[in-house]
Amino acid sequence: MVLIWFLLAGIAEIGGGYLVWLWLREGKPWYLGAVGGLSLFLYGIIATFQSFPSFGRVYAAYGGVFIVLSVLWGWGIDKKTPDVYDWLGVSICLVGVVVMLLPRS
């Protein structure tokens, strides 16, 4: 379930940010910005569904997931193919996420 919440939060944040970007930077209709703002609001709510007790740890780990999803979004939506450095960075971030979410005694 942890992964599902991270993925949903990532889609809400990146998708919301993208819609606001389209509205403000590319002159698209205002309602895309409004939907983007709503999506960003939902991102904040979705992140609270994680079962980890520490806000900081959840958001720090989510930061790594966000990087991965951002690279994939850029590849799929913006058609910017990641290079070897992008994939290396993604790999480093994923290792960090796993380390941060390891159970502690």
N, C-alpha and C positions, 0 to 999 in steps of 0.2 A: 504493500500500500504506500510505503514511503516514496517509491519511484513514481507512482501514479500522481501523488500530490505534487512532487517536484515538476513533473512534466506538465501538469495542468497549470501550475503557477507560472511556469516558463512560457507556455503558449499565451496565457493571459497577459503577462508583462510584455513580452516581445511583440505580440500581435497588437496590443494597445499602443505601445510606443510607435510601432510602424504606422498605425492609422493616424496618430497625431502628427507624425513626420510627414505623411502624405498631405495632410490638411495644411500644415504650416509651411512646409518647405516646397511642396510641389503644387500648391494651389488647388487641391482637391476640395470637394464640398465640405462645409462646416460639420455636417452630421457625421462624417468619418472621424473627425476629431472628438465629437461627443461620444461616439461608440468606443473610440480608443480610450477616452477618459474613464468610461464605465468599466472597460476591460482592465485598466490599471487599478481601479478601485477593487474589482473582484480578485485581482492578484493578491492584494493585501489580505483579503479575507481567506483565500485558499491557503495561503502560507500558514495560517494559524491552525489548520487541521493536522499539521504534523504532530506526531506523538512525542517528539523530543522536548524535554523540559526547558531547554535553554534557547531563548530568542536568538542570541548572538550566534550560537552554533548552527542553528537551522539556517539563518540567513547567510552565514559564511559558507556553509556547504552548498546552499542554493546558488551562491555566486559562481561556484564551479560549474554547476549544472547549467546556469544561465549562459556561461561562455560556450559550452558545448552546443546548446540550442541556438545560440546566436550565429555560430559558424554554420550550422545546418540550415538555419533560416536564410542566411545570405546565399548559400549554395542553391537552395530550392526555390526561393522567392526572387532574390535579386540576381540569380544566375552568375554569382561570383564563385568560381571553383576554388576551394581551399587548397593551399599549397602545403608542402611538407612542414613548414614552420607552423602553420595553422594546426595541422594534425598533431604535431609535437606539443604545442601549447595545450590542446584539448586533452591529450594523454596525461600531461602533468596535472592539469586541473582535476581530472577524474581520480587520479591517485590521491590528491589532496582531499577530495570529497570523501573517499572511502576511509582515509585515515581519520578525518574529523568525526565521522559517524560510527567509528568502532565503539562497541560497548566498553564502558569503564566500570570499574568496581567501586 
